[in-house]
Amino acid sequence: MKCNHIPILLLEGKRNILWSSKTFLQERGYDVHTARSRKEALDQIKRHHFSALITEYIVEGANTVNIVKQVKSANPKSYVLLLTNVNLDRKAHKEVMAAGVDDYFIKPFPLEKILVHLENGTREGFI
């Protein structure tokens, strides 16, 4: 499905994952902005309106819950997808969901899975 240039912020600390994810989403018509650090992400949020955020749970040794809160504060209907290498314990799960995470995936997973949830999340009125 080709999208109508829906603006997405992609936060991922690992350059190779960031690049491949960005390319994958751009080829499907998304307007992808990237950040490799929490500071870069906050700078992007100040400058742009995002309909979706795809973020790694841990970037630079800390969780990205504050980034999620910032995106949701700027646009409460933004779709937020959290990616992680670990199973979240009950406390962490509760924290990310309270911050506004709509979905989360445990790595590894196929990029197509992200696409399905992103298409659904932005179509369901998050934008």
C-alpha positions, 0 to 999 in steps of 0.5 A: 500500500502506498501512503500519502507521505505520512510523516514518521519519526524513526528513532533507532541508535544503530545506524544500519537498522535505522538506514534499512528501516528508513529505506523500507518505509520510504519505498512505501511512500512514508515521509521518514525523519530519523534520529539516532539519539534522544536529543535528535528526536526531541529536536525533530519533535520541536520542528515537525508534526509527526503522525507516527513514531517508531522508536527503540525502547532503549537508546543511549542506555535509557528508555524512550518513554519521555520521547513518547510523551513528547510526541503524544503531547504534540499530537495525541492522535499520533500512532506510537510503535515501540521496538525492544530486544527484551520482554518488558516486565509488568512495571515497564509495560505499564509505564510505556502503555501509560506514556501512549505506546499503541503497539510494541514488538519484541525483536526480531520481527519482519519489517512487513509486520511493522508496515501492517501495524503502521498502516492500520494505526494511521488509517484508524484515525491516529493521524 
